[in-house]
Amino acid sequence: MALRIDKTLCAGTGLCVAMDRRLFRLSDDGAGEPVRAELYAAEDIAAAMDVVECCPTEAIVLTRAEEDGSPE
């Protein structure tokens, strides 16, 4: 699965980082960003889905790699 954050929607609340530091960090500009762009482990995908559901601005996007334009 491809994990990304739409920086135009991100409010920089840090909720994603608070929920899972293995998957998210804050960039130098204060916006959230994924630690890894591709997730393969079922545990990581499930954790990312939990964070996606909690993002207050719906900035976090989790898609199948082929839907994101990335190779599988």
GINORRA-V68188 format. One line per field, one symbol per residue. ss: DSSP state (H for helix, E for strand, L for the rest). burial: # if it has 16 or more other C-alpha atoms within 10 Angstrom, else .. A space follows every 10 residues. Layout:
ss = ???
burial = ???
This chain:
ss = LEEEELLLLL LLLLHHHHHL LLLEEELLLL LEEELLLELL LHHHHHHHHH HHHHLLLLLE EEELLLLLLL LL
burial = #####....# ##.####... ..####.... #####..##. ...##..#.. ##..#...## ##..#..... ..
